[in-house]
Structure formats: C-alpha cells, structure tokens
Amino acid sequence: MQRKLLPEQLADFRKSGQILATALAEVVVYVKPGITTANLDDIAERSLRRQGAQPSFKNYKTGDTPRFPASLCVSINDELVHGIPSEKRFLKNGDIISLDLGANYYGTFTDMAVTVAVGKITAEEKKIIDVTKNVLDTAIKFVKPGITTGDLGSMIDEYVKKNNLLVIRDFVGHGIGLMPHDEPQVPNFGQPGKGTILEEGMAIAIEPMLTTRDIDVKIAKDGWTVRMAHGQHCAHFEHTILITKTGAEIITKL
C-alpha cells in the first residue's frame, strides 16, 4: 500500500513538481534538428540541480536491468520509453521524441513526460501526439476520490479507441511521492469497479502511451530502451497528480 505524503511534506512535493516542469520546459526549447540526445540530457540535469533537486532516474535500477546511466529518457519515433541519451544520436527533421524526466526534491519524487515534434511531422504522427496529450488531460479531470484504477483505465482506453488508436499494455502509470515508483499500478486500460480505490492524499503518475496498428513491444540490447516491435511510431505523456477532496491537483503543471 502507498505511503501517503505527510502534510509537512506537501510543500516539498509541490516544489519538486514545479522544478521538474520547469526543467522539462527548458529541454523542449532546445528540441531541434542537429542537437544530440546527450545534449538534451545535460540540459535536463543541469536545470534540476540548479533548482536544488536531484535527477531521480540517474543510476536507477530495477530487477536485473543495468543502472540507468542518464537523467532524461529520450525515446525517438518507434521507441516507446526509456531511451538512453547518446552523443552519437542527433535529432533530425520529422522525428517525434518522448522526453521523460523525474525529480527528487528532499525525498519527494515527481515524474513527467511529453512527446514533441522535431520540425515538420506527418498528420498521423500529429494525431498520435494530440490524442495522447488530450486523453491525459481528460483522465486528470476524471479523477476523484472513490473511483478505482479500473474506472480510470477503462475511461482512457475507451477514449483512445474512439480515436482509432491503441493503448500500450506492457507499461503503466504508478504511485509516486515518497518513492519514484510506488503502489498502486495505474494502467491505461481496465474494468470499471476493479483495481485500487483512489483516496484523498494519494499521489499517482498517469502516463498514457499510444500507438497505431498493434501494441507489441521489445526491449533493446541496452536493457532499457523499449521499442514498438513492428516499427510504428508512438507517443507518451505523463503528469504527477495529487488526489484532492473533489478531484486532482496537477503537481507537475507550470
């Protein structure tokens, strides 16, 4: 069960979210053809540290994976999540990239992701980005105490289906706050009435990940990068939210 933030920790938690949102906004400004993904990682880490936070992804380890070597996950085109930045990887016109970043401010953790275009992209790619962002916004408005993670996941999945896209099922949102990843799991699919009941004071990261055609994924040899198995493009957006008496507060909103 998730450990809820204490009242005296909420100010740090909100500050963590503001620091993170500011850092990710700084990174987005530099997204353009010719920049390396390592450059973007450096911008993200410098911004977090300059504001007094630590990058929560750097050296993160789970299970048998190697430690994640960077602060920022940069996933390009058919890469879904956890792309490792590299000095040898340059952005080019027509790419779409997911930027996923986590912050640790005095032991309070926040998590955020956006997907952005590099130069001119196709109408299909724009649709994937727009629907992913819009379903996250809609999901946050849907959240309130008493609903279940199944209610939330079902709502997200139905919204996505109506827009003729597909929800990735191998990766889900999660609890957050006093740990970078905590209970409960927050899938982007589910059955109404099933799963964990959301309560006032709980903190969760909602992160829809959408694609076209099929949802199979594969892990690259680096042990981290997740790609679509059949090469189609994908998008990922994420906010950290706090469940309030009547709804949800977006902690990672500028």
N, C-alpha and C positions, 0 to 999 in steps of 0.2 A: 504494500500500500504506500502511496506517495506521502512523504513528509511535507506538510504544508509550511510555507514561509510564515515566520512569526511576524507580528505587527512591526517590530523594530527592524525587521529585515526588508520590509516592503520598499522603503526609500532607496536602499541599495539596489534592489531588484529593478525598480523603475529606472534608476540611473544606469544600470547595466544595459537595459533596453535602449535608452537614448544614445549611449555610447556606441552600441552596435549599429543602430540605424544610421547614425552619423558616419561611421566608418564605411558601411556598405554604400552609402550615397557617394562618398568620396571615390570609392573604387569605380562606380558606374560612370563617373565623369571621364575616367581615363580609358573606357572601353572604346577602342577604335582600331581599324586595321593597322597592323605593324607592331603593336605592343605585344610583349610576351606575357604568358600566364604567370611566370615568375615575377614580373614587374607588378602585376595586379596583387599578387600575394604580399609583396613587400609593402605596397601602399596600404593594404588592409591591416597588416601587423603594426606598421608604424602608427597608424591612426588609433588603433586600440590602445597601444602602450602610451601614446602621447596624452590620451584622455584618462589614463590611470587604470585601465583594465588589462587583463591578460587574454591572449587568444586561447579559447578552450579546446580547439581542435588540435593544436600543435602537440605532437607526441602522444595523441590519444590512441589507446589500444583497446580492442575488444576481441575476445576469443583468441583465435590463432593468427589473427592478422598482424603484420608488422606495425610498428608505431607510425601514425600518420605524420609525414615529415613537414607539413606546412600549416599555415594558419587559415588559409582560404581554400575551399574546394572550388575548382574551376572545371566545369563539365561542358564540353562543346558538341553541338549537333546531336549525334546519336548517343552521346554519353549522358546518362541519367543523373547520377550523383557521384560524389567522392573522387572527382578527377584531381590528380596530383599536378600542381603547377610545375612548369619546366622553363628553363632559359632557352630551350630549343623550340618551344611551341609558340608560334606567332598567330595572332588573330588575323583573319582575312575577311574581306567584304563578303557578306552573305552568310556568315556564321551566326548561330544563335548560341548564347552561353548562359549557363546557370552559375550563379555566384552564391555560395552557401558559407556563412560565417557564424562563429559562436564567440561569445564573450563571457569572461569570468571577472566580476567586479566584487571584491571582498566576499567571495564564496557564494555569490548569486549568479546563476547561469541563464543566459538568453541565447536564442538561436533564430536565424533569419535567412531567407533565400529569395532571390529574384532571378528571373530569366530575361535577358535583354538581347536586342538585335545588334549586330555589327554591320553598320552600313545598310544596304538595301536587302530585304529578305522577301521570300515568296508570300503569297496570300495565305497558303496553308500554314506556313510557319507563324505568321502573324496571328492566325486564328488560334493555334495551339497556345501561344503566349497569352493572348487576351482571355481565352476561356479559363486557363489555369489561374490567372490573376483574379478574374471575376468570381470563380467558384470559391476561392479562398475568402474574398470579401463577403460573399453571400453566407458562407459557413460561419464566419465570425458573428454575423448578425443573427444567425440561427441559434447560437449557443446561449444557454441559460441554465441555472441550477435545476436539476431534476431530469434533464434529458440524459440519454445514455450515449456511449460512444457508438453504439449501433445505430441509434437515431441519426447522429451526425454523419456517420459514414454512408448510411443509406441516402441521406439528402444529397451529399456530394456526388455519389455515384449516379443518382437519377439526373442531376443537373448535367453531368458530363455526357451521359447517354443521349440526352435531348439535343446536345450539341454535336452528336456523332463522333465523339472521341472516346478514349478508353482510359480507365484508371489503372495505374500500376498497382499490383497487389503484393509484390515482394518486399516493398519498403513502405513504412507507415510513420505517422506522427507519434508523439510521445509526451509523457510527463516531463517537466523540467522545473527549475527553480533552485534547489539546493544540490542538484547533480545535473550534468549536461544531458543525461538520458535517464528517465525515471519511469515508474508506472504512472498512469496506465498506458498501454498502447492505444494509439488513436488512428485507426485505419481510415482510408478514404472509401470504404465500402462497408457493408454490414447489414444486419437485420434490425428493424425498429424494435426497441424494447430490450435488446440484447447488449451485452458488454457492461462496462463500468458506468455507474451513475456519476455524472459530473456534479460537484458540490462547490458552493461558495468558498473561495480561498484556494482552490486548486489552480495550478499553473500548467498549461499544456502548450505544445507546439503543434499547430495544424499545418500540414505540408502536402497539399495535393501535387501529384506528379502524373502528367497526362501524355498520351501519345496517340498515334494512329495505327490502324491495321491489326496489330497484335501486341501482347504485353510481356512476351518472353524476354528475359534479360540474361546477361552473362557477366562474369567477373574477369577483369583483365589480369594479366600475369603479375602486375604490381601488387595484387592482393586487395586493392581498394576500388579502382575505377569500375563503375557499373555501366555497361553499355546495353542498348537495345540489341537483342540477338539478331535481328534482321535488318538493322541499319537505318530504320526510320528515325526521324528527329523527335524530340521530347522537350517538355518544359516542367519547371519546378518553382513553386513559390511557397514561402513559409513565413508565419508570424508567431511570436510567443505571445500568449494571452493569459490573462488572469480572470477566473470566473468570479463575477460580482453577484450582488443580490438579485439583480434584474437582467444581467446579460454578460458581456465580456469587455474587458479593458485591453486594448492592444498595447502591449508593453514595448514593442519594437517599432512603434509608429513615430516618425519625426514630428 
